[in-house]
Every structure is written in C-alpha cells, then in structure tokens.
Amino acid sequence: VTESVLRTKFQVPRQRPLLVARPDLVHKLSQGLTGRLTLVSAPAGYGKTTLVAHWVSTLVDQTDLPGWRLCWLSLDQEDDDPARFLLYLMTALQSAMPSVDDTDRHELRNLQAAGLTVGLAYLINLLDKMAGPTILVIDDFHLIAEPAIHRGVDFLVEHLPQAVHVVLISRADPPLALSRLRARGQLSEIRQSDLQFSNEEAAAFLTRSAGLSLAAEDASCLNERVEGWAAGLQLAALAIQAQSGARLEVGRTQFIRSFAASDRYIMDYLVEEVLQQQPDDIKHFLLHTAVLDRLTAPLCAALLADEGAAVDERQVQHILDRLEMANLFILPLDNERCWYRYHNLFADLLRKRLQQHRPELLPELHGRASHWFENHELPDLAVNHAIMAGDIERACHLVDLTAEGMMMQSQIVTLLRWLDNLPPAAIQQRPSLAATYAGALLLQGRPLAEVDRWLQQTVALAGHESRGEISIYQALLAVYRLDTVEAMRLAGEALRLLPEKSVFLRSLATEVKAFVYTIEGDLALAQQAFGEAVEIGRATGSLLIAVGSLCNQAGLLVFQGQLHRAQAIYEQALALSVTQSGIQLPIASKALIGLGEIYREWDELAEAERLTRQGLDLYLDYTEAAVVFGLLSLARVKQSRGEFDAAQQLVERARQSAVRFDVTELDDFLVDCFQAQLWLAQGHVAAAASWASGRSASRSSLPAPLCEMEDMVLIRLHLARGEPDKALALLRPLVTLEEQRAFNGRLIKLLVLQALAHWVSRAPEPALAALTRALALAAREGFKRVFLDEGQPMAEMLQLAIGQHVVPEFTAALLGSFARDRTPSSEAKPPVPAGSLIEPLSDREMEVLQLIADGLSNSQIADRLVISLSTVKGHASNVYRKLNVQNRTQAVARARALGMIVS
Amino acid sequence: MATAIPPDVYQIEIQGHLDESWSDWFNGLTIGAGTTGTTTLTGPVADQAALQGILIRIWSLNLVLLSVNRVSLTRGTTSDR
C-alpha cells in the first residue's frame, strides 16, 4: 500500500480526453521551454493540472522531436518539510537520469541528512551530467510554506542545467525570485485570465463533458455566471443533467436563468442541486469519506463500517467507479484504479456539510482513518488523522514510534510540526517523546536555553524512564557548551542504556565521546571512538558519517604532528566521497580543506589554495558553521602568501557567517582569535590589545581548549609589546600539556613561540635550544610554514642554527624557502626536487602511472585493472598532483626523470 | 500567562452571497448580507495566523475577496489596512 500510494505522486494524473482543445495555451507552454521556469498560477478549479498534463503528453508523444523526459511530482500537505521535499524531488527526477547508478541513488538518500541545498547541488550536478531534455512538473506547489524550500527551489531554478525546465502549478504566486526571472525573459506564465473559458469554449466543454447541446445563449449565460471557471461549469453541467422532467429543454433554460439571476455562492447553489439527486448510498459515501485526502476502496470500507459490521470492498469499489464515471468530485490517481482523491474544492464543500450536519462523526472518522493508515505502514498519515481526531494519547503514541526514523532522515520540520500541535503536558508524560522534542529543537537550531529548559523539565518528570534518550541530547547540549566532563558522562550513560537497534542515537553518542577524547588528549581512545563511528557509517551505508569520522581521525593526526598519515586518511576520505559516476559529495569539502591545511604547512601554497577553494565551493551553504572554518583556512593560506588584504576580506566574510549562525558562539570566538592574530602579523598592536582587554572579562567561563587557543594569540601580543617574560610564563604550562598529550603538531608551534620569546629577550642560547627541539620534531614530517610565517627574527635564528649544524639539511631547506618568499617573482611553483616526492604514490597509483607510460588510454586501464573509468581518472589526477604536472605526457616525463617507471 | 485583552474583531467582505451555514467553516464568524450582492464575515479573530487561515479558506473556495477591515481597536494601534 505504501508503495502504491507513493507511486501516485510521481505519475502524470490520468487523463480524460481533453474536453476543450486549447491550442493557444499549449503553444504558450511549449514556447516557455526556452526559459527556465513556467508558472501556472490560478485558483482551484481552473483546470491547471489538466492543461499541463495534456501538454506534456503531446510533447512526449511527438516522436520526431528529441525525446523530452518527463518528471512529475504531486505535492501533499505533508511534503512541506525540506527533507521530505528533497527526497521526493530526487525520486521524481531519477526517471530523467536512466544512467544513475546504485551509488548515486544511495548517496541521494544519504544526502537528505545534509540539508536541502547540499542535496540540490548534488542533484543539479547529476542532471548536468546525465539528463537530456527534461521537464519537471511540480503540482500543488502552494502547499509549500517552508521558507527553506522556497529558497531551495530558487537555488534549483537559478542553477538549472540548460536542458531542464521546471513547471510549477500553484493556486497562488509562490514567494520565489520571479521578478528576476521575468526581467531576464526566463519566466513564462499561465494565469487565471488565460485559463478562463471563452463562451465558445464553454459551449464546447458542456457538449463534450455532459452531452449537453445548449443553445449558444444559454451556454454564454452560464459561462458568464461562473466567469469562465471550469469547476463551476462542470458542476453546472451535472446540475443540469440532474434536472428531470418531460419538457427537458424548458426545464434547462429555466434552471440556467434562475441560476444566473441568483447571487448565491456558485458552489452552494450547484452542489445542493447535484447532491439532492444522488441515491442514498452515494450521499452516505460522500459524507463519510470527506475527511480523506486520498481514497482507496479498503480505506473507504473501514470508514463506512457501521457498528462493526464490515462493508464489502467490492461494493465500495463499485461506488468509486460510478463516481468516476459520472465525473462526480473524484479524480483517479493511477491507472490501476486503486487510489483516488477528491477534487480539493469539492472536498472542502463536503467537509463543510459534514461539519454542519454530523459534527459528532468527525472524531470517529478521523480515528478510523488513523488506525487504517497505521496498519498499512503510513505512519505520518496516521499521525495527522489522530491529531485531527483530537486523540492526543494516540497521536503521542504514534509520534513516539516513528521519531528516531524521522530524525535519521532529518525530517525535523515535520516532527516539530506534529509536536507543536500536541499539548506540552501530554508530551511531558512520555519521557522518550519529550526527549525527542528536545532533540528536534536542538537540531533545528532553536536557542540552547529553550532546549535546556525543556530537558530539565523532562528530567524532573521522567524519573528513570527513557534516560538513554534524554542523556544523548543532554550530551549534545554539553558539547555545544564545551562542558567536556558532563558530555562524556552523559554520552557514556546513553550508550549503556540505549538498545543496539537505536543506531542513529548511538552514533551520536559515539561522536560525542570521540570529540571529548580529542579535547582531553586521550588519543588512542579518540581514534578508537572515531573508528567505531566510521564502522557505524559503513555498516549503515552512511557515507556522511563514514567520511566525516575519517576526517576527524585525520584531524587528530595533524594535532599529533603526523602529517603524512593524516594526508593518507584524508585521501582515503576523498576517495570514499566520490560516487562511481565520478561526482564528489559535499562532505568531501571537509577532507579537501583538511588537505589544504597540510599542504599549507608543507609550504605548497598554490596547491593549498586550490584545495581549500575547491572545498569551500563544495560547502555552499552546507552549514554556516562549516563555512566559517573553510573561510578561515583560506585566510590562513592567503596570510602565508603575504596577501594580507585578501586574508582580511575573508575574515570579514567569516564574521558575517558566524553572526548568522546562532546555535553556538564557538565560530564567533574563532573568528575573533584569527582577527587578532592577523592584526598582530601586520603590526596593528593597538587593535589586538583592545581585543585582549575585551576578552579577559569572560575568560574564567571559557572551556580549556578555547583558553589555550586564546593564549596563543595573547603570547603573540606580549611578544609584540616587548613583554617576553609574560609570554614565556603563558607558554610554560602549555608546553608541558602538549608534551604530555604528545600533540607534536601543536608542540612545534609552542616551541617556535618559546624560541621567539627568548630571542626577543636577547637570550640566544635558550632560544636556540627551543628552536632545535622544534626543528627536530618538524623535520621528519616537513612542517615549514610554522617557521616561515614568523618572518625576519626566525630567519636570523635559523642562520644561527645552521652555523651550529642543527638539523642541517632541513634548516638549509627552510632558509632556501625564506629566500624564495622574499623574491616577488616566486609565484611560479618551485619544481619538485628530483629524486624524491614529498607525497609518495600509492601502489595503485604507481600501477596506473606505469600503464599510462605504456600508452594505454584511461578506459583500457579501467579494463586492465577491472576498476571503473572514474576511479582511473581519480587515480590519474592524484598522480598528476603528486608529480606536480598537468597532463599525462608531462607525468610520464617527470616519472622517468625521477626513475619511478621503467621505459 | 493569559492576557485579558480580547481578540480583535475583523470584518471581511466577499463578493456573492454566502448563507449562514458557512459560519462554522469560517471559525464561527457571523455571516451577513452586505451591500449589493456581497457577504460580510464579522467576528473576533484570535491573531494574525487565524486571520491568515480564514483568508486561505476564502481563497481555496475561489471566492472573490473585496476587503478586510479591523473594526475594533482594542490594541490602540492604528486601524485597518
């Protein structure tokens, strides 16, 4: 059942033969295909869907035209949720892309969790690669009220591949950037005045739909009364048919005259006429099923059952057939005559009659519908009807059952809409539901204080029930506040209490633990916890979790100073984030930006900038917080390149993003620290000093990791002010801490600062001692920028060091880099030193390189190694990057020069 | 939390004649005949969201909306739109 009702969303509504040919409108629609968007906007009952369905069928039938592919999506009220909208849009568009493979399909599902824009970006990418001429029709778009979806559709239309055209059918103009499209001539519109029938069309319509051959003036009279409104005409035709009597012609004319003379609401007038003439079983059926948005015989039978006496489904199907045949109120949704829906306008009228005549039936009917949907695995419709029935207990029970699944699919908006419709006291009575509410508020980005208040009330009322569910959200809250001790305790508690099947909640708890271990320097445990998260991601097929956790592992290795191992893991994450059709998932940005930071440290600044920019492009508006990190990474690269103005501009952009993202203050903090550091690098000591005096007040409440970060900037401030003793005092505990944690990457930075502090206080011996330690730690993994970014004083110290034969080869290389930094013409990339590669090729890359040298094409290589073409391309581009070349010819030449391949 | 301020009273005018049976459908607003073939819906409306809900119902029945006025000034702010 679930599938059959879902399928109807993606089918073009079944066609009656078009009653009135409307060649002008069909032509206008076809003309619109040169633009990006067609908007069909008019109130209910003007025949919008019928027109568009007819038009697309003519297009698809034209065999002499290059085949248009057609994607249709009929929206329902429940689809006003970004995650669900994305899911259905993806499903609808898949028929346009027959070559989409299982990986893509799988990723499309995964991407639901990453947010609408990310999913749309991926989808646009896929369409760009795979779709031929395609028309996407979205019907009943007025049911969408979520601003996020409107933004998403704007984004989609703006970035649409040339071959794809969108048609929106709506009862009202949607809040999209229509005027911009209009100004560019990319919007085509069909509006109420286009759809209104002329008198001739109305006459034709009445003849064809009801076999009524009316006198021309009678037809015109009717049409003028309904103002060309198709639904009104259709109902009028039914009412006229229902007029019995011997002198038919006279009766008709009389009816039309009195109808035209009346100023009563058209629908009231006509529906009564029509309903009066119906047999009792039909009247009974209409009244009892009016609460349904969609009808199918078994469901209707459940609603019609009288005092427990079952109703024969075949009889119900017979009624549905009669209604359809008589063109009475219902529209078939599929070719199997399984699902129908009421025409929206008539449904409203029937419901109003039900409310007026039998209000006591309403809760009973909604309740029956809710049970039927629950038994047929349509939980969200079951919830909606339970809420309409006013059965709070049942609604709570149903929401509770589906909550984790909804969370996993990011259908937070729907979940919140349900919960907001339930009385808070009822939610509080079910601790797991109350925990879900808190989780949904948190994931939706509501203020932390509100979430906290809600959780505290829940804990107070819950006792020991549902502790696991409550703990995990409390743990997340603690992480946002960087209260690591509490986060750890709660995550541990959650993992102890949550059942194994709660995969989603358990993966959240695992990530919390890994995060805390990282901050506390318990690296083995952190690596283990991230490893577990990678496994959960792989086991559940969620690349988002797997790739994200790999990147976290790599980030840890960077802290520990293991740049090459970190690089290998980032590459692994990158490889995992490319689907077989060669499209990169947005989550790859995390790996790209991480790699960029490593290349920056290696002083390969052009490559660092390329990777970071590529990562930022993928982020789009992934989340504001993530963009902040990416922008600051790029600013750091620019700073290393000596482009301070560009760095400053990026910091400004990062600040704007940080201000917009309100869930945590962490991003604002990072921007402030970076800004102060950038001022100091340019000698703006006063500005940095005013930042520092603003900070000291809030310092006591700052979590330890942020204190350390702030201290790094304060140390530089002391150095700039000529207060090396204060700098050294701050440095001492930090050095001890990183020695204990074996965070060598950070230790190198601290030792460099220590050396500078001693140097400033004219104590060359301890300066050299600190520098020697730093150089020894840095040489093996090739840390360079940490020295180079310090400028002139560092150059002087290095000259002293080389005189004393301290780590001589590495020191000499650093001094060489200093010399290049000073030469303005050093923009060209330094060639890779012969005989060695900074980044070794993997075995597979060596294999691919050898086959390239043997003259095989990429597809021949794919055949030979039994891997996909896109994987070969991926390997090849890694080879080019590592060899620092642009194409295969250069790659072979460079590899020969380095003695890497046999020729 | 509850405030003593009574909700605003609104009067909505639509084209055509609607009978009293629609009252429940429009949140209990009083339905009356307006001037020359129009209908007025009058009564207390809880807040702007409720007003929006009523307007949507008018629109989904394809009724022609002529005017919306706030007729009580309990909040003491400026009048209608």
Interface residues (C-beta under 8 A of the other chain):
Chain A: P43 A44 G45 R171 A172 W229 A231 S262 D263 R264 Y265 I266 M267 D268 N344 L345 D348 L349 K352 Q355 Q356 P359
Chain B: G16 H17 L18 D19 S21 W22 D24 W25 G37 R57 W59 S60 L61 N62 L63
